[in-house]
């Protein structure tokens, strides 16, 4: 947790800008808190990307940092229905090149 940090943008240090090709509103069935069925409305950013500014200790190489970010994208992801929460969306990887 203290080996690397992601920096946000100047206007909002806690946020990272997301670029996307299309925005779709999804309606997904879920099991509610009381065990009954419910609907969730989620924004789906199709073809999304973000540029991250990363500060990390010198004991981590840039290649290692790329692998760590890819692991987070595969195992955890981002958004409401990400792999960490049992979903299938929100995975990401570092762009090659």
N, C-alpha and C positions, 0 to 999 in steps of 0.2 A: 504494500500500500504506500510505502514511502520510497520506492525505487523509481517511480515515474509519475508524472502529472500531465494531464491534458489541460491546455489553456483555451479559454473561450475567446470570443471576439472582444474588441475594445469597448464596444457599447454595452455588452452584457457578458462580463467575465465568466459566468457560470453556464453560458449557452454556446452551442456550436451551430452555425448555419447549415441547414440541409437543403441541397439542390435536388430537384426531382423532375421527371418528365411528365407525369400525370398524377392527379390526386383523385382517389375514388373513395366514396363513403361505403363502408362494409356494414352488413347486418349479420352478426354471428350469434347462433344459439349457444347459451352457456347454462351451467347449473348454478342457480342462485344461492345466496348465503343460507337460505332456509331449506335448500335441497331441491327446490322446484325449478322448472325451466324458466329461462329469462332470455332477453335479447340484449346484446351489447352493440353499440354503434361505434365503429372505429374508422379513423382515417387511414387509408392505405396509400403510402407514397411509392408509386411505381417508378423504377429506374432511378433510385435515389443514390446520392453520394454526399460526402462531407470531407472537407479538408481539415485534418487535425494538426494542431501544434502540440508537440510532445516534448517535455523536458525530462531527461532521464540521467541517472548516474553513469559515470564512465565505466563502471564494471559491466554494463550492458552494452553490447554492440548494436548498431542499427539493425542488423539482421535478426538478432535476438528480439529486439523491440517489435519488429514486424511479425515474428512468430507469436509473441505474446498477444499482440492485437488480434491476430487471426484466431488464436485460441478463444479469446473473449467473444469474438464474433460467431464462432461455431457453437460454443457451449452456452453462452449467456444471451447474446443478441441485445437488441434495443426494442422498445415499444411494449404495447400492452400484451400482445400474444406471442412473446418471444420464447425460444427454446427453454430458457431457465424457468418459465412459468408453464411449461407443458405445451406450448404452442408451436407453430410451424413457420412463423414469420419473423422478420427482424434480424436474420443472420447477415453478416457482412465479412469482407476480407479486404486486405490491403491491395490496392491496385498496383500491378507489376509495372516497372519502368519508371 
